[in-house]
Amino acid sequence: MSESRSSVGLRDPEYLATVAGTVSTGGLFFYGALVDSAPSADVIGFVLAWVFVPMVVTHEVARRWL
């Protein structure tokens, strides 16, 4: 049986995008804990942008330059 090993390194674009998304989500949860108001549709869109934009940018930068 052949084993396929996938090495995830610090330069892997998928790994870096996941880290960026996790850090962004953690920051937003921290911010959400500080605010007492319910989120509106604008806030939800803003939050999603703050999570997905860093993920996409990090993935593209890592894919092209690392």
N, C-alpha and C positions, 0 to 999 in steps of 0.2 A: 504494500500500500504506500502510495506516495503522499507525503504531507506537504501541504502548501503553507508556508509561513508568511504571514503578512506582518512586516515590521512597521510599526507606527512610530515615526520619529518626530522630533520637534519641527521639522521642515515639511511635514506632510500637510497639504492644504486643507484636507478634510479635518484633520486634528486641530489645526489652528482655528478654523472656522467654528468648530465645536467649542473650543475654549473661549473664543470671542463671544459667542452666543450665550454661553453659561455665565460669563462675567457680566455681560449686559443684562441678562435676566436677573441675576443676583442684585445688581445695582438698582434695578427697577423695583424689585420686591422690597429692598431697603427703603427706597423713596416712598413706595406705597404704604409702608408701615408708619411713615411720618405724617402722611396726609389723611385727614379724617373724612373727606368727601367721597361720594360714590363716583366711579368713572363714567364719563359720557362717551359718545361715539368718537368725538374728536380726540379724547384722551386715549382711547383704545388704539386708534390709528397711530397716534404719536408714539405710544409704547411699542407697538409692533415695528414701527420704523426704527426706533432705537435698539431693537433687538436684531432685526434682519439686515439693516444697512452695515453695521460693523461685521457681521458674519460674511456678507457678500464681498465687502472690500477686503477683509482679511484673506478670504479664499482666493480672490483674484491676485492680490499682491503675492501671496505665497506661491501660487501656481506659476506666475510669470517670472518672479525674481529669485526664488529660493531653489 
